[in-house]
């Protein structure tokens, strides 16, 4: 198996772009790309913070994984890279207190021949389109995802007088503090020739996933499909449309990869820059480049390092719930007062976004592999 990648991005109705993504291939010279790393983050905290947070997290995650190389322990490496990226936000806020409250969601995907592995935090999207079946692979760490899971399990939905949380409130996100929930499956998902993988920010929720198969059928390549999904979002005409990023990976079983794209920058949004050298290094990471250069083979201490690579179930909503917080009086990253014992310890609400289109169905989900575990505070190696 090998992969063809396409990507597209719009700013929507927002005044600034807070989405950030990177696509890279371990073997850039290979005609058939049998491995790929796809990373996308959706920032929050306004122009002063959200764009900074998403760039720090994506760039540090990429740099860490690149430095570690192929250890054969993808799950462990992804968790350690997440800890390293999260630590980067903490360090930046200590240096620039005016950025307090910034944060982001994350989906990072490792594709290797016929396998798919990922780590995700927040409400960004990971789908596999298999024929006409649309499969939501990662967990949804929004309040809407939480109540949908309760409803599917036949459990009552808690209510609190005077508190009406919106569906798009985040119950887990990356902000330099302890991460409430991390979706990190222990084992790889099998891929088949013809599968289409979609990674996207929640701006894609403007359209229903029901339309994905029809749009896909009219799209001959991964790039065409990514652009067609973005076009459908724009055509919906939603007021104050959120930033939207779509990355598509086609799983191919025939020889002669037709991507013809070998430069990282060709797969990046118009606000992004490649990380080829000091001259093109993202300005957000220039201050951190010495830390990254000094990375060695010493892995950061993390609770995930003791986990087996491919065995054992991961925690899900059966865990004892803790407090949900009301974001109306605070910005992401602060700790407002708890209002009811229903779920994760932090909730953030993205501004000026009413959330996913009402009634938009999720055809299938395999989100039961969520690892709901606190991230140990890690110190960057080196």
C-alpha positions in Angstrom: 0.0 0.0 0.0 1.1 3.6 -0.5 -0.5 7.0 -0.1 -1.5 10.0 -2.1 -2.0 13.1 0.0 -4.0 16.3 -0.7 -4.8 19.3 1.5 -6.8 22.5 1.4 -7.5 25.3 3.9 -9.7 28.4 4.2 -9.9 31.2 6.8 -13.7 31.3 6.5 -15.4 34.2 8.1 -12.8 34.7 10.8 -10.4 37.6 10.9 -7.4 35.3 11.4 -6.2 31.7 10.8 -5.7 29.5 13.8 -5.5 26.2 12.0 -2.1 24.8 11.3 -1.0 21.6 9.7 2.0 19.7 8.4 2.4 16.7 6.1 5.7 14.9 5.7 7.1 11.7 4.3 10.0 9.8 6.0 11.3 8.9 2.5 10.8 12.1 0.4 12.6 10.5 -2.6 10.3 7.5 -2.9 7.9 7.6 -5.8 5.4 5.4 -3.8 4.9 7.0 -0.4 4.5 4.0 1.9 4.7 6.1 5.0 3.4 9.5 6.0 2.9 11.7 9.0 -0.1 14.0 9.0 -0.6 16.6 11.8 -3.3 19.2 12.2 -4.1 21.5 15.1 -7.0 24.0 15.6 -5.9 26.8 17.8 -8.0 28.8 20.3 -7.4 31.9 22.3 -7.7 34.5 19.5 -5.1 35.7 17.1 -2.6 36.4 19.9 -2.8 32.9 21.2 -4.6 30.3 19.1 -2.3 30.6 16.0 0.8 30.5 18.3 -0.5 27.4 20.1 -1.3 25.4 17.0 2.1 26.1 15.4 4.0 25.2 18.6 2.2 22.0 19.1 2.4 20.8 15.4 6.0 21.8 14.9 7.3 20.3 18.2 5.4 17.1 17.6 6.9 16.8 14.2 10.4 17.6 15.4 10.2 15.1 18.2 8.9 12.2 16.0 11.5 13.0 13.4 14.3 13.0 16.0 13.2 9.7 17.5 13.0 7.9 14.2 11.5 4.5 13.7 11.5 3.0 17.2 8.9 0.4 16.4 6.8 1.8 19.3 4.4 4.2 17.5 1.9 4.5 20.3 4.6 5.4 22.9 6.3 7.8 20.5 3.1 9.6 19.8 2.3 10.0 23.5 5.8 11.2 24.3 5.7 13.7 21.4 2.4 15.0 22.7 3.9 15.6 26.1 6.8 17.4 24.5 4.5 19.6 22.5 2.4 20.3 25.5 5.5 21.2 27.5 6.3 23.7 24.7 3.1 25.6 25.4 3.9 25.8 29.1 7.3 27.1 28.5 6.1 29.7 26.0 3.4 31.0 28.4 6.1 31.3 31.2 8.1 33.5 28.8 5.1 35.4 27.5 2.4 35.6 30.1 0.2 37.6 27.7 -0.4 34.3 25.9 -2.0 32.7 29.0 -5.2 30.9 27.9 -4.0 29.8 24.5 -4.5 26.2 23.5 -5.4 23.9 20.6 -6.9 20.6 19.5 -4.8 18.0 17.7 -5.0 15.1 15.3 -1.7 13.4 14.4 -1.8 10.4 12.1 0.9 7.9 11.3 0.3 6.0 8.0 2.5 3.0 7.4 1.7 0.6 4.5 -1.6 -0.9 5.5 -1.9 0.6 9.0 -3.3 3.7 10.6 -2.3 5.0 14.1 -3.2 8.3 15.7 -3.3 10.5 18.7 -6.0 13.1 19.1 -7.1 15.7 21.7 -10.2 17.8 21.3 -12.9 17.9 18.7 -11.0 17.8 15.4 -12.0 15.1 13.0 -10.5 11.8 11.8 -12.7 9.8 9.3 -12.1 6.8 7.1 -14.3 6.7 4.0 -14.6 3.1 2.9 -16.9 2.8 -0.1 -20.1 4.6 1.0 -19.4 4.1 4.7 -18.2 7.0 6.7 -16.4 5.9 9.8 -15.5 8.4 12.6 -12.3 7.0 14.0 -11.2 9.3 16.8 -13.1 10.3 20.0 -14.9 13.6 20.2 -13.8 15.5 23.3 -16.5 18.2 23.0 -19.6 18.3 25.3 -21.7 17.2 22.3 -19.5 14.1 21.9 -19.9 13.4 25.6 -23.7 13.5 25.6 -23.9 11.6 22.4 -21.8 8.8 24.0 -24.1 8.8 27.1 -27.2 8.6 24.9 -25.7 5.7 22.8 -25.0 3.9 26.1 -28.6 4.5 27.3 -27.3 6.7 30.2 -29.1 9.8 31.5 -27.8 13.1 30.4 -27.0 15.3 33.5 -28.8 18.6 33.8 -27.9 21.6 35.9 -30.4 24.5 36.4 -29.0 27.7 35.0 -26.2 26.0 33.1 -26.8 25.2 29.4 -23.5 24.0 27.9 -23.1 24.3 24.1 -22.3 21.2 22.1 -19.0 22.6 20.9 -17.5 23.3 24.4 -14.2 21.4 24.6 -13.7 19.0 27.5 -10.1 18.3 26.6 -7.5 20.3 24.8 -3.8 21.1 24.9 -2.8 24.2 26.8 0.4 23.4 28.7 -1.4 21.9 31.6 -2.6 18.4 32.4 -4.5 17.0 29.4 -7.9 15.7 30.5 -8.5 13.1 27.8 -6.2 11.7 25.1 -7.4 9.4 22.3 -4.5 7.0 21.7 -5.4 3.5 20.6 -3.0 0.8 21.6 -3.2 -1.1 18.3 -3.1 0.0 14.6 -6.2 0.1 12.4 -6.0 -1.9 9.2 -6.4 0.0 5.9 -7.6 -1.3 2.6 -6.9 -0.1 -1.0 -9.5 2.4 -1.9 -9.9 3.8 1.6 -9.9 7.6 1.9 -8.7 9.1 5.2 -10.0 12.6 6.2 -8.3 14.7 8.8 -10.0 18.1 9.4 -10.7 20.9 11.9 -14.2 21.2 13.1 -15.0 23.8 10.5 -15.8 20.8 8.3 -18.8 20.1 10.6 -20.6 22.8 8.6 -21.6 20.0 6.2 -22.9 16.6 7.1 -20.7 13.6 6.8 -23.5 12.0 4.8 -22.4 14.0 1.7 -18.8 12.7 1.9 -19.4 9.6 -0.4 -21.1 11.7 -3.1 -18.3 14.3 -3.1 -15.7 11.6 -3.0 -17.2 9.8 -6.0 -16.8 13.0 -8.1 -13.2 13.5 -7.0 -10.5 11.6 -8.9 -7.6 12.4 -6.5 -6.9 13.2 -2.9 -6.3 16.9 -3.7 -9.5 17.1 -5.7 -11.4 15.6 -2.8 -9.9 18.0 -0.2 -10.7 21.0 -2.4 -14.2 19.7 -3.0 -14.9 19.3 0.7 -13.7 22.9 1.3 -15.8 24.1 -1.6 -18.9 22.4 -0.1 -18.2 24.2 3.2 -18.0 27.5 1.4 -21.1 26.8 -0.6 -23.1 26.2 2.7 -22.7 29.9 3.3 -22.6 29.7 7.1 -22.3 33.0 8.8 -18.9 33.5 10.5 -17.7 30.2 9.1 -14.8 28.8 11.2 -11.3 28.2 9.9 -11.4 24.9 8.0 -8.5 22.6 7.1 -8.9 19.3 5.3 -6.2 16.7 4.7 -7.0 13.7 2.6 -4.9 10.6 2.3 -5.9 8.1 -0.4 -4.8 4.5 0.2 -3.6 3.0 -3.1 -2.8 -0.5 -4.1 -1.5 0.1 -7.5 2.1 1.1 -8.5 3.2 4.5 -9.7 2.1 7.0 -7.1 0.7 10.0 -9.0 1.2 12.7 -6.3 4.2 14.3 -8.0 4.6 16.4 -4.8 7.7 15.9 -2.8 8.2 19.3 -1.1 6.6 19.6 2.3 5.5 23.2 1.7 3.4 22.1 -1.3 1.0 20.4 1.1 0.7 23.3 3.6 -1.8 26.1 4.0 -1.0 29.6 2.7 -0.2 30.8 6.3 2.4 28.0 6.9 6.1 27.6 6.2 8.2 24.4 5.8 10.8 23.5 8.4 13.6 22.7 6.1 16.3 24.9 7.7 16.9 28.0 9.9 15.8 30.4 7.1 12.5 28.7 6.6 11.9 27.7 10.2 8.5 28.8 11.5 9.0 32.1 13.4 7.0 30.6 16.3 9.7 27.9 16.7 12.8 30.0 16.2 13.1 30.5 19.9 12.8 26.8 20.5 15.2 25.6 17.8 18.1 25.1 20.1 16.0 22.8 22.4 15.0 20.8 19.4 18.5 20.5 18.0 19.7 19.2 21.3 17.1 16.4 21.4 18.8 13.0 21.9 17.7 9.5 22.3 16.7 10.0 25.9 12.9 9.9 26.1 10.9 12.2 28.4 9.4 10.7 31.5 5.7 10.0 30.8 3.0 7.9 32.2 2.5 6.4 28.7 6.1 5.0 28.5 5.1 2.0 30.6 2.1 1.1 28.4 2.3 -1.9 26.2 2.3 -1.1 22.5 -0.6 -3.3 21.4 -2.4 -4.8 24.2 -5.1 -4.0 26.8 -8.2 -1.9 26.6 -8.0 1.8 27.1 -10.2 3.9 29.5 -13.5 5.3 28.2 -16.6 7.0 29.6 -17.0 4.3 32.2 -14.4 6.1 34.3 -15.7 8.0 37.3 -16.7 11.5 36.0 -15.2 14.6 37.5 -16.3 18.3 37.2 -17.4 20.1 34.1 -16.8 23.8 34.3 -18.7 26.7 32.9 -16.6 28.6 30.4 -18.9 31.6 30.3 -16.8 33.5 32.8 -13.3 32.4 31.7 -11.2 31.9 28.7 -9.6 28.6 27.6 -6.9 27.5 30.0 -8.3 29.1 33.1 -10.1 27.1 35.8 -13.6 28.4 36.4 -15.7 27.1 39.2 -17.2 23.6 38.9 -20.9 23.5 38.3 -21.7 19.8 38.3 -20.1 16.4 38.5 -20.4 15.1 34.9 -17.1 14.8 33.1 -13.6 16.2 32.5 -12.1 18.9 34.7 -11.8 21.6 32.1 -14.2 22.9 29.4 -13.4 25.5 26.8 -15.7 27.2 24.3 -14.5 28.4 21.0 -15.8 31.9 20.4 -18.4 32.9 17.8 -19.1 29.4 16.6 -22.4 27.7 17.3 -20.9 24.3 16.8 -21.7 21.5 14.4 -24.7 21.6 12.1 -27.7 20.5 14.0 -28.6 17.0 13.3 -25.5 16.2 11.3 -25.2 12.4 11.7 -22.0 10.5 12.4 -22.5 7.3 10.4 -20.1 5.1 12.4 -17.7 5.6 15.2 -14.9 3.6 16.7 -14.1 6.1 19.5 -14.2 3.4 22.2 -10.4 3.3 22.2 -10.0 6.6 24.1 -7.2 6.8 26.6 -8.6 9.1 29.3 -5.4 9.5 31.2 -3.6 12.5 32.6 -0.4 13.5 30.9 2.6 13.4 33.2 4.5 16.8 33.0 7.5 16.1 30.9 10.8 17.9 30.6 12.2 18.2 27.0 15.2 15.8 26.7 18.6 17.1 25.9 
